[in-house]
Amino acid sequence: MKLFLDSADPKEIEALVATGLIDGVTTNPTLAAKTGLSFFDSLAAICKMVPGSVSAEVTAITANEMIAEGKKLTAIAPNITVKVPLTWDGLRACKTLSDAGHTVNVTLCFSPNQALLAAKAGATYISPFVGRLDDGGHDGMELIREIREIYDNYDFRTEILAASIRHATHVREAALAGADVATLPPSVFKALIHHPLTDKGLAAFLEDWKRGGQSIL
Ligand code: E4P
């Protein structure tokens, strides 16, 4: 499973790219506004530090304007993925941009039928929002499982990008459900490594080694 960071902050991303485990980045207008930085400058910086896909979201409503915005965004760097909303116009823009050879992430997916439409429109990624469904009392992970089944039934190549991830359990469940990608807030990525038995075990190993009085180097 690929791990993306859900952030528009180049500094925050740079620190975690150093782990060598980050496959891509997703941004959205809310995350971009939160940084207070120039949208284009931040995306250019992020695209330089991340080898994989960097999603940049359009803010237009009509298909033609989304396509124009998408083309402008793809000029930033070759690894920009245009992010469009799951509307009829968004799907039209998705089809046009993907037919032209661009990668497209269809976002704000909350149902299996929406995911089916996005795959038919040639989406590179579909972004089901797990956390927001959970917030509303639904089972967000069930959506991932159903999309996985539908895509496998028809051999759709669209990758399932589990989004709106809120905690480490979501990551484990998305991996078990067969999501191709999960996009994580930096705090969730950092939390993935923690286990108290790892810390306790390492402390004991080092203590025992010290008592032996030897050295490897
Ligand atoms: C995905 O691409 C979105 O940026 C993101 O995951 C939305 O998450 P939120 O529900 O925490 O805002």
Boltz pocket constraint, residues with backbone or C-beta under 6 A from the ligand:
constraints:
  - pocket:
      binder: B
      contacts: [[A, 6], [A, 26], [A, 27], [A, 28], [A, 107], [A, 127], [A, 129], [A, 131], [A, 132], [A, 162], [A, 163], [A, 164], [A, 165], [A, 183]]
      max_distance: 6.0
